[in-house]
Amino acid sequence: MKGILIMMFALPLIFLSACSDDDADEISSLKQDLIGTWKWEANYGGDIIWKTEPLEGQERLVTFTKDSVKITDNVVKLPNGKSGVADTIVILQNGSYTLARGQNKYFITIIPKDNDPNLNYLDGMSTISLDSTKQELSIGSIIEKPWTGSNSFRKITVKANL
């Protein structure tokens, strides 16, 4: 009887520790798959209501390292209020990130370096996923406030061969 009681308490503990190890392994694997440079392809809003693609010559890049993320773009606001492609690179985000696993989803939280309000692109928590080839990254809508970034819809990027 004593052995049965021990097993009743030991099995759930073993199961819980295995689950957290599995989550940690999956997050570690996702982080390894993210490392590199990704090129922005499109934004989608309201599932299929609208799609925004880059301007001709625009190159928005998202670069992940083991513990940081940097997002750059070569589009600037022109004096007439419109946007145009430039020779200069603008840093939209330069900070750190964390990954977490929820129920059937992964989440990324991007934190700007030194909480710089000028580097707020995609800050906050969003859903994140990779396609089966691990060549297409989707960053979903922001789900946790405070969020001060300028884009809150699904972004699709592809792994860049730079």
Contacts in CASP RR format, 6 or more apart in sequence:
PFRMAT RR
TARGET T0000
AUTHOR 0000-0000-0000
METHOD contacts of the structure
MODEL  1
MKGILIMMFALPLIFLSACSDDDADEISSLKQDLIGTWKWEANYGGDIIW
KTEPLEGQERLVTFTKDSVKITDNVVKLPNGKSGVADTIVILQNGSYTLA
RGQNKYFITIIPKDNDPNLNYLDGMSTISLDSTKQELSIGSIIEKPWTGS
NSFRKITVKANL
23 101 0 8 1.000
26 101 0 8 1.000
27 99 0 8 1.000
27 100 0 8 1.000
27 101 0 8 1.000
27 106 0 8 1.000
30 99 0 8 1.000
30 106 0 8 1.000
30 128 0 8 1.000
30 130 0 8 1.000
31 64 0 8 1.000
31 66 0 8 1.000
31 99 0 8 1.000
33 130 0 8 1.000
33 134 0 8 1.000
34 64 0 8 1.000
34 130 0 8 1.000
34 137 0 8 1.000
35 64 0 8 1.000
35 65 0 8 1.000
35 66 0 8 1.000
36 63 0 8 1.000
36 64 0 8 1.000
36 65 0 8 1.000
36 159 0 8 1.000
36 160 0 8 1.000
37 61 0 8 1.000
37 62 0 8 1.000
37 63 0 8 1.000
37 64 0 8 1.000
37 159 0 8 1.000
37 160 0 8 1.000
37 162 0 8 1.000
38 61 0 8 1.000
38 62 0 8 1.000
38 63 0 8 1.000
38 64 0 8 1.000
38 137 0 8 1.000
38 157 0 8 1.000
38 158 0 8 1.000
38 159 0 8 1.000
38 160 0 8 1.000
39 59 0 8 1.000
39 60 0 8 1.000
39 61 0 8 1.000
39 62 0 8 1.000
39 157 0 8 1.000
39 158 0 8 1.000
39 159 0 8 1.000
39 160 0 8 1.000
40 54 0 8 1.000
40 60 0 8 1.000
40 61 0 8 1.000
40 62 0 8 1.000
40 155 0 8 1.000
40 156 0 8 1.000
40 157 0 8 1.000
41 53 0 8 1.000
41 54 0 8 1.000
41 156 0 8 1.000
41 157 0 8 1.000
41 158 0 8 1.000
42 51 0 8 1.000
42 52 0 8 1.000
42 53 0 8 1.000
42 54 0 8 1.000
42 155 0 8 1.000
42 156 0 8 1.000
43 51 0 8 1.000
43 52 0 8 1.000
43 151 0 8 1.000
43 153 0 8 1.000
43 154 0 8 1.000
43 155 0 8 1.000
43 156 0 8 1.000
44 50 0 8 1.000
44 51 0 8 1.000
44 52 0 8 1.000
44 153 0 8 1.000
44 154 0 8 1.000
44 156 0 8 1.000
45 51 0 8 1.000
45 153 0 8 1.000
45 154 0 8 1.000
46 153 0 8 1.000
54 60 0 8 1.000
55 75 0 8 1.000
55 83 0 8 1.000
55 84 0 8 1.000
55 85 0 8 1.000
56 85 0 8 1.000
57 74 0 8 1.000
57 85 0 8 1.000
58 73 0 8 1.000
58 74 0 8 1.000
58 75 0 8 1.000
58 85 0 8 1.000
59 73 0 8 1.000
59 74 0 8 1.000
60 71 0 8 1.000
60 72 0 8 1.000
60 73 0 8 1.000
60 74 0 8 1.000
60 75 0 8 1.000
60 92 0 8 1.000
61 71 0 8 1.000
61 72 0 8 1.000
61 73 0 8 1.000
61 160 0 8 1.000
61 162 0 8 1.000
62 69 0 8 1.000
62 70 0 8 1.000
62 71 0 8 1.000
62 137 0 8 1.000
62 157 0 8 1.000
63 69 0 8 1.000
63 70 0 8 1.000
63 71 0 8 1.000
63 72 0 8 1.000
64 97 0 8 1.000
67 96 0 8 1.000
67 97 0 8 1.000
68 94 0 8 1.000
68 95 0 8 1.000
68 96 0 8 1.000
68 97 0 8 1.000
69 93 0 8 1.000
69 94 0 8 1.000
69 95 0 8 1.000
69 96 0 8 1.000
69 97 0 8 1.000
69 110 0 8 1.000
70 91 0 8 1.000
70 93 0 8 1.000
70 94 0 8 1.000
70 95 0 8 1.000
71 91 0 8 1.000
71 92 0 8 1.000
71 93 0 8 1.000
71 94 0 8 1.000
71 121 0 8 1.000
71 122 0 8 1.000
72 89 0 8 1.000
72 90 0 8 1.000
72 91 0 8 1.000
72 92 0 8 1.000
73 89 0 8 1.000
73 90 0 8 1.000
73 92 0 8 1.000
74 85 0 8 1.000
74 86 0 8 1.000
74 87 0 8 1.000
74 88 0 8 1.000
74 89 0 8 1.000
74 90 0 8 1.000
75 83 0 8 1.000
75 84 0 8 1.000
75 85 0 8 1.000
75 86 0 8 1.000
75 90 0 8 1.000
76 83 0 8 1.000
76 84 0 8 1.000
76 86 0 8 1.000
76 88 0 8 1.000
76 90 0 8 1.000
77 83 0 8 1.000
77 84 0 8 1.000
78 84 0 8 1.000
91 119 0 8 1.000
92 119 0 8 1.000
92 121 0 8 1.000
92 122 0 8 1.000
93 110 0 8 1.000
93 112 0 8 1.000
93 119 0 8 1.000
93 120 0 8 1.000
93 121 0 8 1.000
93 122 0 8 1.000
93 123 0 8 1.000
94 112 0 8 1.000
94 113 0 8 1.000
94 116 0 8 1.000
94 119 0 8 1.000
95 110 0 8 1.000
95 111 0 8 1.000
95 112 0 8 1.000
95 113 0 8 1.000
95 119 0 8 1.000
96 110 0 8 1.000
96 111 0 8 1.000
96 113 0 8 1.000
97 108 0 8 1.000
97 109 0 8 1.000
97 110 0 8 1.000
97 111 0 8 1.000
98 108 0 8 1.000
98 109 0 8 1.000
98 111 0 8 1.000
99 106 0 8 1.000
99 107 0 8 1.000
99 108 0 8 1.000
99 128 0 8 1.000
100 106 0 8 1.000
100 107 0 8 1.000
100 109 0 8 1.000
101 107 0 8 1.000
105 127 0 8 1.000
105 129 0 8 1.000
106 127 0 8 1.000
106 128 0 8 1.000
106 129 0 8 1.000
107 125 0 8 1.000
107 126 0 8 1.000
107 127 0 8 1.000
107 128 0 8 1.000
107 143 0 8 1.000
108 125 0 8 1.000
108 126 0 8 1.000
108 127 0 8 1.000
108 128 0 8 1.000
108 139 0 8 1.000
109 124 0 8 1.000
109 125 0 8 1.000
109 126 0 8 1.000
109 144 0 8 1.000
110 122 0 8 1.000
110 123 0 8 1.000
110 124 0 8 1.000
110 126 0 8 1.000
111 123 0 8 1.000
111 124 0 8 1.000
112 119 0 8 1.000
112 120 0 8 1.000
112 123 0 8 1.000
113 119 0 8 1.000
117 148 0 8 1.000
120 148 0 8 1.000
120 149 0 8 1.000
120 150 0 8 1.000
121 149 0 8 1.000
121 150 0 8 1.000
121 151 0 8 1.000
122 139 0 8 1.000
122 142 0 8 1.000
122 149 0 8 1.000
122 151 0 8 1.000
122 155 0 8 1.000
123 147 0 8 1.000
123 148 0 8 1.000
123 149 0 8 1.000
124 142 0 8 1.000
124 144 0 8 1.000
124 146 0 8 1.000
124 147 0 8 1.000
125 142 0 8 1.000
125 143 0 8 1.000
125 144 0 8 1.000
126 139 0 8 1.000
126 140 0 8 1.000
126 141 0 8 1.000
126 142 0 8 1.000
126 143 0 8 1.000
127 138 0 8 1.000
127 139 0 8 1.000
127 140 0 8 1.000
127 141 0 8 1.000
127 143 0 8 1.000
128 137 0 8 1.000
128 138 0 8 1.000
128 139 0 8 1.000
128 140 0 8 1.000
129 137 0 8 1.000
129 138 0 8 1.000
130 136 0 8 1.000
130 137 0 8 1.000
130 138 0 8 1.000
131 138 0 8 1.000
134 159 0 8 1.000
135 158 0 8 1.000
135 159 0 8 1.000
136 156 0 8 1.000
136 157 0 8 1.000
136 158 0 8 1.000
136 159 0 8 1.000
137 156 0 8 1.000
137 157 0 8 1.000
137 158 0 8 1.000
137 159 0 8 1.000
138 154 0 8 1.000
138 155 0 8 1.000
138 156 0 8 1.000
139 154 0 8 1.000
139 155 0 8 1.000
139 157 0 8 1.000
140 153 0 8 1.000
140 154 0 8 1.000
140 155 0 8 1.000
141 152 0 8 1.000
141 153 0 8 1.000
141 154 0 8 1.000
142 149 0 8 1.000
142 152 0 8 1.000
END
